[in-house]
């Protein structure tokens, strides 16, 4: 029970800090930087929108995150330090795009590898299909010699009036 009140107390404190920063204009000290860094973050409330574009009514996270972003900018932290703070608090899913380091580099490379592999497979199968000498499934077997003369004789008998 005490932890619930402690969490609510922290949430109120963060909200109060956000309100104070907004009223004092700390979030507006560098609007271009605020916008640039804010577009690199996702809102963790489940709305699947970027932090600055979250229009989720009653969002429990966006106001406090905007305040935290404004505080980091006002404090003079670098963009990477601000993003690292958000990742430490909310996890890697808060980033709008994966980093270009380590295992996350795979997320940048794999779409191009898959597209290239798909194009190669399509070209391979189309060429293979074109080069293959396909006979229709309904084609009759070739008949030569005495068998051919027998078919010709039967056809004449059956078509005579």
Secondary structure in CASP SS format (residue, H / E / C, confidence):
PFRMAT SS
TARGET T0000
AUTHOR 0000-0000-0000
METHOD secondary structure of the structure
MODEL  1
X C 1.00
X H 1.00
X H 1.00
X H 1.00
X H 1.00
X H 1.00
X H 1.00
X H 1.00
X H 1.00
X H 1.00
X H 1.00
X H 1.00
X H 1.00
X H 1.00
X H 1.00
X H 1.00
X H 1.00
X H 1.00
X H 1.00
X H 1.00
X H 1.00
X H 1.00
X H 1.00
X H 1.00
X C 1.00
X H 1.00
X H 1.00
X H 1.00
X C 1.00
X C 1.00
X H 1.00
X H 1.00
X H 1.00
X H 1.00
X H 1.00
X H 1.00
X H 1.00
X H 1.00
X C 1.00
X C 1.00
X E 1.00
X E 1.00
X C 1.00
X C 1.00
X C 1.00
X C 1.00
X C 1.00
X C 1.00
X C 1.00
X E 1.00
X H 1.00
X H 1.00
X H 1.00
X C 1.00
X C 1.00
X C 1.00
X C 1.00
X C 1.00
X C 1.00
X C 1.00
X C 1.00
X H 1.00
X H 1.00
X H 1.00
X H 1.00
X H 1.00
X H 1.00
X H 1.00
X H 1.00
X H 1.00
X H 1.00
X H 1.00
X H 1.00
X H 1.00
X H 1.00
X C 1.00
X C 1.00
X C 1.00
X H 1.00
X H 1.00
X H 1.00
X H 1.00
X H 1.00
X H 1.00
X H 1.00
X H 1.00
X H 1.00
X H 1.00
X H 1.00
X H 1.00
X C 1.00
X H 1.00
X H 1.00
X H 1.00
X E 1.00
X C 1.00
X C 1.00
X C 1.00
X C 1.00
X C 1.00
X C 1.00
X H 1.00
X H 1.00
X H 1.00
X H 1.00
X H 1.00
X H 1.00
X H 1.00
X H 1.00
X H 1.00
X H 1.00
X H 1.00
X H 1.00
X H 1.00
X H 1.00
X H 1.00
X H 1.00
X H 1.00
X H 1.00
X H 1.00
X H 1.00
X H 1.00
X H 1.00
X H 1.00
X H 1.00
X H 1.00
X H 1.00
X H 1.00
X H 1.00
X H 1.00
X H 1.00
X C 1.00
X C 1.00
X C 1.00
X C 1.00
X C 1.00
X C 1.00
X C 1.00
X C 1.00
X C 1.00
X C 1.00
X C 1.00
X C 1.00
X C 1.00
X C 1.00
X H 1.00
X H 1.00
X H 1.00
X H 1.00
X H 1.00
X H 1.00
X H 1.00
X H 1.00
X H 1.00
X H 1.00
X H 1.00
X H 1.00
X H 1.00
X H 1.00
X C 1.00
X C 1.00
END
